[in-house]
């Protein structure tokens, strides 16, 4: 089925126009979608959260894409946006955690967006040995390194206190109100880009549906599984409502049903199990990273998805999606 925003026509056939399309596809590939229109919607969502976030997202994606071009990365990967999504997340992450209005943050975001392109190549080559995608592993490595190192540099860290947040038992009411539920449902999608606002998540979800209704439905399933798992285990309602526990579940559900495994009843059940596992792993990794602020990033998604994809060949009822041409390949493939 042809997706809107996947063709390059009209004025976008010029070199500059093609670059714009590649950048927008790079943003969309955060959710596995090689769709320029979806990338434009995602950009609108980031600008709705704050002009700085939108600017960092576009600039980071552009730098990552341009770096890949400069280094001679396969054109198919660049055209599909596969060289932009990690850079997008690195840049937005810098803006969120280090302050979007700081010149040092802008410089770090630019450097990180270029460096993550190198890490993408390294991760892709290593994981290709086992026919596994890199997912957002390059972003996780870069973002974790930046946030751990930042307090050690006075021109980078501008907060009075250190980032340490020692692990402690969950506190606060666990009962979810109707308001908590619908806020969490959309915030789980928004938190993929570190945005806890429900309306930003709604915009992102609309962008996913623009590209593929099945992908949108699976994002909804992942969000629901994340909410149910967190509630069943007694997570604080405030954290659930902010999407802090469910965003990895959204990515896992989309990855394991339709993107890397053929979509059917078996892969749906498998994806839901993976989404629940990612929800449980999120606070665990937040505790591990507590000395540097407790940022789990998308580590739970990466670790769970890699584990489940590695195990998939052992289960005959699960089938890997056949590799597509690079221009249509999902993120990290």
Helices and strands as residue ranges (DSSP letters): G 10-13, H 15-28, G 29-31, H 36-49, H 51-70, H 75-79, H 85-98, H 103-128, H 137-150, H 178-190, G 191-193, H 198-211, H 213-232, H 237-241, H 247-254, I 255-259, H 265-288, G 290-292, H 299-312, G 326-328
